[in-house]
Amino acid sequence: MADFEQNAAALGGIGAQIIAISVDPEDKAREVADTVSFPVAHSVSRQTTDSIDSWWDDNRGFVQPSEFILNADNKVVFASYSAGPAGRLDAEDAIKMIGYMESQKK
């Protein structure tokens, strides 16, 4: 999330809004939320993560990262699912993807 915080101004400049969710309880999620300028939801259940097809790690009891880019109609236009620390969407790639999708509208 630090990467998205460092690029929050650039993302905002292209009209992107960042929202994070966490399975952590409120107090633990607050520790992260206090370091970023975007909302961080907390206490997300396995049922919720299953509904978006995220991969739940039974051994460690948490969801692996899932990133989504939604368009102005709140429709998912890009999704990235991780099964570990590699392959996560970073802010720079999100900016490029949004720019590409915007260029295709013209």
N, C-alpha and C positions, 0 to 999 in steps of 0.2 A: 504494500500500500504506500510505502514511502516514495516509490517511483511515481505513482499517480499524484501524490501530494506535490512532489517536485515539479510536475508538469501540469498542475491544476490550472494555472493561468493560460497556458497554451490550449488546453482542452476547453476551457471556458471561452476562449477566443474564437473557437470554431463552433460554439453552441453546444458542446457536450456537457453533460451533467454526470458526476460520479456518485455512485451509491454503492456501499459495501455491506455485505451481510456476514455474520459470524455465528457459529454455534456456541461461542463462549457466553457465559452468563453476563448479565449487565455490568457488574463491577470489573470483570476482566476485559470486556469489549470497550469499556469506558477508557481504560488505559491507552488503547490504540486510538479511540475516537478523539481523545484529548490532544493527539499529535497531528491530526489531519483536519482539513477544512471542509470535508464532506461528511454526510451522515453515514453512520455505521449502525446497522440494525444488530440486535443481539438475540441470543437464546433461540436461534433458528433450529427447528426440529429436524430429525431425520426424515419425517414424513414430507416436510417442505422441500428438503434437498432431493428426495426421491422424485418429487413432482416435476423437478426440472432436470431429471436424469443425471444429477451430479453423482460422482463416485464416492460412496461412504466407505471409509477405512474402518472395518470392524475391529481390527487389532488395536487401533489407537483411539477409536471413538470420535472421529471427526470427519468432516467432508473435505475432499481435496478441492483445490481451487477450480472455479468455473467462472468464466468471464463472458459477458454478453454485451453486444452493441445493439441498441434498439433505435429504430427510426422515430420520426416525429409522431407516428401513429402508434408508438409503443410495440411495434412488431420486431421480433428478433431478426436481425439481418446478418449477424455474425455471432458465432459461439465458439468458445474454446474450453475444452474439458481436460483437466490434468489428472494424472494418476500418481503424481509425485511432484518433486520440486522442479523438474524440467518441463519446458514447453508452455510456460505461462505467457499470456498476453502481457506485453509491457506497454507503457503509455505511448512511447514513440510509435509502436506498431498500430496502436489504436488510432492515433492521430493520422497516420498514413491511410489506414483502412477507411476512416470517416471521409478523408479528403478524396480518396478514390471513389467511394460511393456517391459523394456529392458531385463529382465530375461526370459521373454516368447519367445524372439527371438532366444535364444540359443538352 
